[in-house]
Amino acid sequence: MIVLKPVSKERIWGTPRLHQYSGDSHIDRIGSVYSVSGIEALSNEIVAGDEHRTLYEAVKAAPEKFGITAGFDYPIIISFTSADENLSIQVHPTDEYAITHENALYGKSESWYFIEPPSEGWIYADSLIEDKREIKRSILNGDYESVVGKIIVSKDDVVYIPSGTLHALTRGSLVYEIQQSTDITYRFFDYNRLDNDGKLRDLHLDDAIETLNTENRVKSSAFPKDTLVSEQPYTMVRKTLENVYHNTTDVAVAITVSKGSMCVDGHSILAGMSILVLPDEAISISQAAEEVVIATPKLYFK
């Protein structure tokens, strides 16, 4: 078992609500608390269970320990993400676009499990216009409402956003987010917000238009406890774990505390923290959390 230290990232749209998910108390506007991340640019420190300092280093040194092929990072990133303002209208690269334009091994699809729903009950999702030239004209004119749709979401829903899909999380949301570990975002529109230097934040309209699939649609459904959700890059399930958990898969599984705290093999795991349970490894739980989310990567890209 490997215990990971969460990493907090400040964002212009962030919130102090993530302090309750092991967020850094010195940051007021936390956008995301990264509970599992093993990419070079953003990697969790290892608290216990491996001699290497970071998850990125540990996977590079012994990928077989994690059930991963040499040359690959741990293939999912897990975070708690919350917003007091709407996020930018955005899209993530498809596998094909990421491979050919970003020197990546795959693109970025993601899911949001809504611990707290958005204030207005909806998120931005899906293209309303098929013609990419018309989309670009509308965005350049600031008319983003004509370009992106809205879908209703509720507490305990899960939304799957396939790569290449137009979307944005909206204010009030607090989600458990799981994504592929190609952490690339192309902004379509950002409400003319300014960065810390007083300049308009960068947009990536050409990349966004090129990788956009206007026919894509997000998938939204209820996500009750003990119900397995399976997508192309991963599976996920909400559970209360007690006594012993045995990872019977051939890849390291990420167990993330989403409510409460738990004690595993003598380690206290607080809300917002994660452990990795290695292939064919068993762990002993002496104190059960109210809820954990168990995520298992699918190595479809091998």
Beta strands, then each sheet from edge to edge (+ up, - down):
strand 1: 2-5
strand 2: 7-15
strand 3: 30-36
strand 4: 38-39
strand 5: 42-43
strand 6: 45-48
strand 7: 76-82
strand 8: 89-91
strand 9: 110-116
strand 10: 122-127
strand 11: 148-152
strand 12: 157-161
strand 13: 167-168
strand 14: 174-180
strand 15: 186-189
strand 16: 219-222
strand 17: 229-230
strand 18: 234-239
strand 19: 243-246
strand 20: 253-259
strand 21: 262-264
strand 22: 267-269
strand 23: 274-277
strand 24: 282-287
strand 25: 291-297
sheet 1: 6+ 1- 23+ 20- 25+ 18- 17+
sheet 2: 2+ 3- 7+ 14- 9+ 12- 16+
sheet 3: 4+ 5-
sheet 4: 8+ 15-
sheet 5: 11+ 10- 13+
sheet 6: 19+ 24- 21+ 22-
end
